[in-house]
Amino acid sequence: MELKRRDGYEGTGPGAITPDGCAVELYSRLAVGEEPDIVAAAVPAGGRLLELGSGVGRMTHALLERGFDITAVDESAEMLERVRGARTICGPIEELDIGETFDVVLLASFLVHAGDIEVRRGLLRTCVRHLAEGGCVLIQREGEDYHTDVPRERENPAGCTVRIVSAEPVGDGVDSVHVEYVFPDAVWTQTFRARPLTRRQFEEALGEEGLRVDRYLTADRTWVRAVPTAGNRSRK
């Protein structure tokens, strides 16, 4: 079944574009950064890991090399075709219920900043629903100046210039963010909706779904280890 483009999300450039505006070929080219090392340092090696929003497997492949047993989830079948060595499940993350639990649930790529509050709640409930006793959720959140330090750009080791061109308010505390990815031979763009969250707002959002911050994993607090609040049980 082909998924409908999410409202406020679009992308341009060569190849398949996913419902949230991501380009499959672009993400197949981009280099993975330090994220796999951050994840590996935060949890015991060799555990079962549920990766929500795996894309083409940039993180997946790096974490497989570090000994994790991974189930990779993405709503794009074209993305999952690029994943190797992990079990894959295709479908919207906020609706996922596979009847299993995992030592680690990974929610990266700033997904917790979904513009639609109900989508965010669904994402966090999926995390809790699939978390094993004693497990944790690892979440990547935006930097505190993500929406204000614009325009800006950085170089990706794959030979790409990544430009955050704009972050324009569209109402209800949500911004429309426009990004360009410029390679020597191709250009991709993505426009998506994101809701800025202060540290307090982020922690409150976790608390609404029965999670709390165990600790921040990086100095800029963009990576977080979260655990269930006392007495919380997985729920649908």
C-alpha positions as a LaTeX table, in Angstrom:
\begin{tabular}{lrrr}
\hline
Residue & $x$ (\AA) & $y$ (\AA) & $z$ (\AA) \\
\hline
Met1 & 0.00 & 0.00 & 0.00 \\
Glu2 & 1.38 & 3.39 & $-0.99$ \\
Leu3 & 1.35 & 5.90 & 1.85 \\
Lys4 & 0.02 & 9.42 & 1.33 \\
Arg5 & 2.40 & 12.36 & 1.66 \\
Arg6 & 2.20 & 13.85 & 5.15 \\
Asp7 & 0.71 & 17.36 & 5.26 \\
Gly8 & 3.41 & 20.01 & 5.24 \\
Tyr9 & 6.14 & 17.60 & 4.14 \\
Glu10 & 7.72 & 17.53 & 0.71 \\
Gly11 & 10.99 & 16.80 & $-1.02$ \\
Thr12 & 12.67 & 17.25 & $-4.38$ \\
Gly13 & 15.57 & 15.61 & $-6.16$ \\
Pro14 & 16.43 & 12.38 & $-7.97$ \\
Gly15 & 14.81 & 9.10 & $-6.97$ \\
Ala16 & 12.02 & 8.07 & $-4.63$ \\
Ile17 & 10.68 & 10.56 & $-2.06$ \\
Thr18 & 9.10 & 9.21 & 1.13 \\
Pro19 & 5.83 & 10.45 & 2.74 \\
Asp20 & 7.82 & 12.78 & 5.02 \\
Gly21 & 9.82 & 14.28 & 2.15 \\
Cys22 & 13.03 & 12.27 & 2.54 \\
Ala23 & 14.92 & 11.19 & $-0.58$ \\
Val24 & 16.00 & 7.55 & $-0.55$ \\
Glu25 & 19.06 & 8.09 & $-2.76$ \\
Leu26 & 20.17 & 11.07 & $-0.67$ \\
Tyr27 & 20.15 & 9.11 & 2.57 \\
Ser28 & 21.96 & 6.25 & 0.88 \\
Arg29 & 24.80 & 8.69 & 0.17 \\
Leu30 & 25.04 & 10.57 & 3.47 \\
Ala31 & 27.68 & 9.46 & 5.95 \\
Val32 & 26.71 & 8.39 & 9.46 \\
Gly33 & 28.23 & 10.52 & 12.20 \\
Glu34 & 29.06 & 9.82 & 15.85 \\
Glu35 & 25.53 & 8.66 & 16.69 \\
Pro36 & 26.29 & 4.90 & 16.67 \\
Asp37 & 29.09 & 5.46 & 19.19 \\
Ile38 & 26.75 & 7.47 & 21.43 \\
Val39 & 24.16 & 4.69 & 21.33 \\
Ala40 & 26.70 & 1.93 & 21.92 \\
Ala41 & 28.17 & 3.73 & 24.91 \\
Ala42 & 24.76 & 4.18 & 26.56 \\
Val43 & 23.59 & 0.55 & 26.68 \\
Pro44 & 25.08 & $-2.93$ & 27.13 \\
Ala45 & 26.40 & $-4.56$ & 23.98 \\
Gly46 & 24.54 & $-7.39$ & 22.30 \\
Gly47 & 21.00 & $-6.43$ & 23.27 \\
Arg48 & 17.83 & $-6.49$ & 21.20 \\
Leu49 & 17.26 & $-3.06$ & 19.69 \\
Leu50 & 14.16 & $-1.67$ & 18.00 \\
Glu51 & 15.14 & 1.14 & 15.65 \\
Leu52 & 12.20 & 3.42 & 14.87 \\
Gly53 & 12.69 & 5.36 & 11.65 \\
Ser54 & 15.69 & 3.44 & 10.34 \\
Gly55 & 15.62 & 4.87 & 6.85 \\
Val56 & 18.16 & 3.18 & 4.58 \\
Gly57 & 20.06 & 1.73 & 7.54 \\
Arg58 & 22.92 & 4.15 & 8.12 \\
Met59 & 22.60 & 3.71 & 11.89 \\
Thr60 & 21.40 & 0.13 & 11.54 \\
His61 & 24.49 & $-1.11$ & 9.77 \\
Ala62 & 26.84 & 0.65 & 12.16 \\
Leu63 & 25.02 & $-0.78$ & 15.20 \\
Leu64 & 24.98 & $-4.27$ & 13.71 \\
Glu65 & 28.77 & $-4.02$ & 13.54 \\
Arg66 & 28.73 & $-3.23$ & 17.26 \\
Gly67 & 26.89 & $-6.46$ & 18.06 \\
Phe68 & 23.24 & $-5.43$ & 18.40 \\
Asp69 & 20.32 & $-7.59$ & 17.26 \\
Ile70 & 18.21 & $-5.05$ & 15.38 \\
Thr71 & 14.64 & $-4.79$ & 14.16 \\
Ala72 & 14.45 & $-1.79$ & 11.82 \\
Val73 & 11.14 & 0.02 & 11.29 \\
Asp74 & 10.31 & 2.61 & 8.66 \\
Glu75 & 7.16 & 3.67 & 6.84 \\
Ser76 & 9.00 & 3.65 & 3.50 \\
Ala77 & 9.44 & 0.32 & 1.74 \\
Glu78 & 11.97 & 1.97 & $-0.60$ \\
Met79 & 14.10 & 2.94 & 2.38 \\
Leu80 & 13.94 & $-0.52$ & 3.93 \\
Glu81 & 15.08 & $-2.14$ & 0.67 \\
Arg82 & 18.52 & $-0.65$ & 1.41 \\
Val83 & 18.77 & $-2.21$ & 4.91 \\
Arg84 & 21.00 & $-5.29$ & 5.20 \\
Gly85 & 21.44 & $-7.74$ & 8.07 \\
Ala86 & 18.45 & $-6.69$ & 10.19 \\
Arg87 & 14.82 & $-7.72$ & 10.35 \\
Thr88 & 12.69 & $-4.99$ & 8.78 \\
Ile89 & 9.10 & $-3.90$ & 9.38 \\
Cys90 & 7.32 & $-1.41$ & 7.15 \\
Gly91 & 4.62 & 0.84 & 8.54 \\
Pro92 & 3.87 & 4.11 & 10.40 \\
Ile93 & 5.85 & 4.16 & 13.65 \\
Glu94 & 3.11 & 5.81 & 15.69 \\
Glu95 & 0.80 & 2.84 & 14.99 \\
Leu96 & 3.34 & 0.05 & 15.52 \\
Asp97 & 2.48 & $-2.89$ & 17.78 \\
Ile98 & 4.42 & $-6.07$ & 17.00 \\
Gly99 & 3.77 & $-7.79$ & 20.32 \\
Glu100 & 7.44 & $-7.94$ & 21.32 \\
Thr101 & 9.70 & $-6.07$ & 23.72 \\
Phe102 & 13.29 & $-4.91$ & 23.33 \\
Asp103 & 16.19 & $-3.98$ & 25.57 \\
Val104 & 16.62 & $-0.70$ & 23.70 \\
Val105 & 14.17 & 1.37 & 21.67 \\
Leu106 & 15.83 & 3.98 & 19.47 \\
Leu107 & 13.97 & 7.11 & 18.35 \\
Ala108 & 16.51 & 9.21 & 16.43 \\
Ser109 & 16.36 & 11.79 & 13.62 \\
Phe110 & 14.51 & 14.37 & 15.77 \\
Leu111 & 11.26 & 12.42 & 15.34 \\
Val112 & 10.19 & 13.47 & 18.83 \\
His113 & 9.79 & 17.00 & 17.40 \\
Ala114 & 6.92 & 15.97 & 15.11 \\
Gly115 & 4.73 & 18.99 & 14.40 \\
Asp116 & 1.55 & 17.03 & 15.11 \\
Ile117 & 1.29 & 16.50 & 18.87 \\
Glu118 & $-0.78$ & 13.35 & 18.41 \\
Val119 & 1.93 & 11.88 & 16.19 \\
Arg120 & 4.52 & 12.66 & 18.87 \\
Arg121 & 2.38 & 11.00 & 21.50 \\
Gly122 & 1.97 & 7.98 & 19.27 \\
Leu123 & 5.71 & 7.73 & 18.75 \\
Leu124 & 6.42 & 7.80 & 22.48 \\
Arg125 & 3.66 & 5.29 & 23.21 \\
Thr126 & 5.22 & 2.97 & 20.65 \\
Cys127 & 8.52 & 3.29 & 22.51 \\
Val128 & 6.92 & 2.42 & 25.85 \\
Arg129 & 4.83 & $-0.39$ & 24.36 \\
His130 & 7.89 & $-2.21$ & 23.06 \\
Leu131 & 10.22 & $-1.68$ & 26.01 \\
Ala132 & 11.37 & $-4.72$ & 27.98 \\
Glu133 & 11.67 & $-4.74$ & 31.77 \\
Gly134 & 14.82 & $-2.86$ & 32.67 \\
Gly135 & 15.18 & $-1.44$ & 29.16 \\
Cys136 & 15.61 & 2.13 & 27.99 \\
Val137 & 14.63 & 4.49 & 25.19 \\
Leu138 & 17.34 & 6.48 & 23.43 \\
Ile139 & 16.03 & 9.70 & 21.89 \\
Gln140 & 17.70 & 12.27 & 19.67 \\
Arg141 & 16.33 & 15.80 & 20.11 \\
Glu142 & 17.07 & 19.05 & 18.34 \\
Gly143 & 19.76 & 21.42 & 19.53 \\
Glu144 & 18.44 & 24.39 & 21.46 \\
Asp145 & 19.20 & 26.82 & 18.60 \\
Tyr146 & 18.03 & 24.51 & 15.80 \\
His147 & 15.18 & 26.84 & 14.76 \\
Thr148 & 16.90 & 30.16 & 15.49 \\
Asp149 & 20.42 & 29.75 & 14.11 \\
Val150 & 19.31 & 29.99 & 10.47 \\
Pro151 & 20.43 & 30.05 & 7.79 \\
Arg152 & 23.44 & 27.85 & 8.48 \\
Glu153 & 25.35 & 25.07 & 6.75 \\
Arg154 & 27.76 & 22.23 & 7.45 \\
Glu155 & 29.74 & 19.77 & 5.42 \\
Asn156 & 28.84 & 16.07 & 5.48 \\
Pro157 & 31.85 & 13.73 & 5.06 \\
Ala158 & 30.12 & 12.20 & 2.05 \\
Gly159 & 30.95 & 15.35 & 0.08 \\
Cys160 & 27.65 & 17.14 & 0.62 \\
Thr161 & 26.83 & 20.63 & 1.89 \\
Val162 & 23.81 & 20.56 & 4.20 \\
Arg163 & 22.02 & 23.90 & 4.45 \\
Ile164 & 19.26 & 24.69 & 6.94 \\
Val165 & 17.76 & 27.44 & 4.84 \\
Ser166 & 14.79 & 28.56 & 6.94 \\
Ala167 & 12.49 & 27.74 & 9.84 \\
Glu168 & 9.26 & 29.67 & 9.41 \\
Pro169 & 6.34 & 29.62 & 11.91 \\
Val170 & 3.13 & 28.09 & 10.53 \\
Gly171 & 1.02 & 28.34 & 13.68 \\
Asp172 & 0.39 & 26.41 & 16.90 \\
Gly173 & 4.06 & 26.51 & 17.84 \\
Val174 & 5.16 & 24.64 & 14.71 \\
Asp175 & 7.81 & 25.66 & 12.17 \\
Ser176 & 8.17 & 24.70 & 8.54 \\
Val177 & 11.85 & 23.84 & 8.11 \\
His178 & 13.50 & 23.86 & 4.69 \\
Val179 & 16.78 & 22.02 & 4.10 \\
Glu180 & 19.03 & 21.69 & 1.05 \\
Tyr181 & 21.56 & 18.92 & 0.40 \\
Val182 & 24.04 & 19.89 & $-2.31$ \\
Phe183 & 26.35 & 17.33 & $-3.93$ \\
Pro184 & 28.56 & 18.12 & $-6.94$ \\
Asp185 & 26.26 & 16.06 & $-9.15$ \\
Ala186 & 22.83 & 16.42 & $-7.55$ \\
Val187 & 20.71 & 18.56 & $-5.22$ \\
Trp188 & 17.94 & 17.43 & $-2.91$ \\
Thr189 & 15.59 & 19.49 & $-0.74$ \\
Gln190 & 13.27 & 18.61 & 2.12 \\
Thr191 & 10.57 & 20.65 & 3.81 \\
Phe192 & 9.06 & 19.34 & 7.02 \\
Arg193 & 7.08 & 20.41 & 10.09 \\
Ala194 & 8.86 & 20.50 & 13.44 \\
Arg195 & 7.81 & 21.64 & 16.89 \\
Pro196 & 10.57 & 23.28 & 18.95 \\
Leu197 & 10.71 & 21.91 & 22.51 \\
Thr198 & 12.57 & 23.49 & 25.37 \\
Arg199 & 14.22 & 21.12 & 27.80 \\
Arg200 & 11.24 & 21.50 & 30.13 \\
Gln201 & 8.70 & 20.94 & 27.34 \\
Phe202 & 10.59 & 17.87 & 26.17 \\
Glu203 & 10.67 & 16.36 & 29.64 \\
Glu204 & 6.98 & 17.13 & 30.11 \\
Ala205 & 6.19 & 15.41 & 26.81 \\
Leu206 & 8.04 & 12.31 & 28.00 \\
Gly207 & 6.24 & 12.42 & 31.34 \\
Glu208 & 2.83 & 12.47 & 29.64 \\
Glu209 & 3.62 & 9.06 & 28.15 \\
Gly210 & 5.17 & 7.51 & 31.24 \\
Leu211 & 8.85 & 8.20 & 30.56 \\
Arg212 & 11.47 & 10.25 & 32.37 \\
Val213 & 14.99 & 11.37 & 31.53 \\
Asp214 & 17.53 & 9.02 & 33.09 \\
Arg215 & 20.41 & 11.14 & 31.83 \\
Tyr216 & 21.52 & 13.32 & 28.95 \\
Leu217 & 24.21 & 11.56 & 26.96 \\
Thr218 & 25.89 & 14.54 & 25.28 \\
Ala219 & 26.98 & 17.95 & 26.49 \\
Asp220 & 24.47 & 19.68 & 24.20 \\
Arg221 & 21.65 & 17.43 & 25.54 \\
Thr222 & 20.65 & 16.31 & 22.04 \\
Trp223 & 20.89 & 12.62 & 23.01 \\
Val224 & 18.84 & 11.32 & 25.90 \\
Arg225 & 18.50 & 8.05 & 27.77 \\
Ala226 & 14.91 & 7.72 & 29.03 \\
Val227 & 13.32 & 5.08 & 31.25 \\
Pro228 & 9.76 & 4.38 & 32.42 \\
Thr229 & 8.51 & 6.38 & 35.37 \\
Ala230 & 7.96 & 4.47 & 38.60 \\
Gly231 & 4.92 & 2.24 & 38.30 \\
Asn232 & 4.46 & 2.81 & 34.58 \\
Arg233 & 3.58 & $-0.24$ & 32.51 \\
Ser234 & 3.58 & $-0.65$ & 28.73 \\
Arg235 & 0.25 & 0.37 & 27.26 \\
Lys236 & $-1.48$ & 0.47 & 23.94 \\
\hline
\end{tabular}
